[in-house]
Amino acid sequence: MSIQVTSSRFQEAIETVEELQPDDQLLLVEIISRRLIQHRRAELVSEVAAAREAYQQNEVRRGGVEDLIKELGT
């Protein structure tokens, strides 16, 4: 999707929201904010599950910065 099309869709959305009463606009902001938080939470849960799986499969390395530099140098 091009930037112009996206910009046009955003402009349409903004104009639609501006037609709402101020209280409804605030409610919409709260709803969107909560959905974004839920989406991010779901992403984090997925990332944690992947990290745990990698740990269980022994695909995780431990050590400090110096250890990493040594490993990269070999």
Backbone hydrogen bonds, N-H to C=O, Kabsch-Sander energy under -0.5 kcal/mol:
donor,donor_aa,acceptor,acceptor_aa,energy
6,T,2,S,-2.5
7,S,3,I,-3.0
8,S,4,Q,-2.4
9,R,5,V,-2.4
10,F,6,T,-2.6
11,Q,7,S,-2.5
12,E,8,S,-2.3
13,A,9,R,-2.4
14,I,10,F,-2.9
15,E,11,Q,-2.5
16,T,12,E,-2.2
17,V,13,A,-2.6
18,E,14,I,-2.6
19,E,15,E,-0.8
19,E,16,T,-0.7
20,L,17,V,-1.7
25,Q,21,Q,-2.3
26,L,22,P,-2.3
27,L,23,D,-2.1
28,L,24,D,-2.5
29,V,25,Q,-2.3
30,E,26,L,-2.2
31,I,27,L,-2.5
32,I,28,L,-2.7
33,S,29,V,-2.6
34,R,30,E,-2.6
35,R,31,I,-2.3
36,L,32,I,-2.4
37,I,33,S,-2.2
38,Q,34,R,-2.6
39,H,35,R,-2.5
40,R,36,L,-2.5
41,R,37,I,-2.6
42,A,38,Q,-2.3
43,E,39,H,-2.1
44,L,40,R,-2.5
45,V,41,R,-2.4
46,S,42,A,-2.0
47,E,43,E,-2.4
48,V,44,L,-2.8
49,A,45,V,-2.3
50,A,46,S,-2.2
51,A,47,E,-2.4
52,R,48,V,-2.7
53,E,49,A,-2.2
54,A,50,A,-2.4
55,Y,51,A,-2.3
56,Q,52,R,-2.6
57,Q,53,E,-1.9
58,N,55,Y,-1.4
59,E,54,A,-3.2
68,L,64,G,-1.9
69,I,65,V,-2.6
70,K,66,E,-2.5
71,E,67,D,-2.3
72,L,68,L,-2.5
73,G,69,I,-1.8
74,T,70,K,-0.8
74,T,71,E,-0.6
